[in-house]
């Protein structure tokens, strides 16, 4: 077991407490966006414990660019899994609504920005997706159970830019 695995085992239960969820939903996202902006996506606080990315979406209602710092899990097929747990909140996070409306988005991972297509994981594949994610973050699905709703899980598949390399 690695140091990171030990830290995850110790930290995971703390992240499921009410006080941490309150802190996490209000303070972490703006702080992560700030760090990403000033480091050009090369640094995220949560990346010390879990693989993290910045999801760049288009608002479903506003049409405005939106950024969401997220934990992701590599699925072993060159794709990333992300779950809309919203720290066990009763509502789906806005970024999941944005992905449903505009699935062609971009992510930044360790300073590298790339286009991806988001696909909602079908019901029959959810248990397998949760198993992969819980191998990385112990009892991750507990957020879904505590929320009283079915969390949306997306596969982020890298795609080639339609308008050629170096665009954007």
Buried (B, 14 or more C-beta within 10 A) or exposed (E): EEEEEEEBEEBBEEBBEEEBBEEBBEEBBEBBBEBBEEEEBEBBEBBEBBBBBBBBBBBBEEEEEBBBBBBBBEBEEEBBBBBBBBBBBEEBBBBBBBBBEBBEBBBBBEEEEBBBBBBBBEEEEBEEBBEBBBEBBBEBBBBBEBBEBEBBBBBBBEEEEEEEEEEE
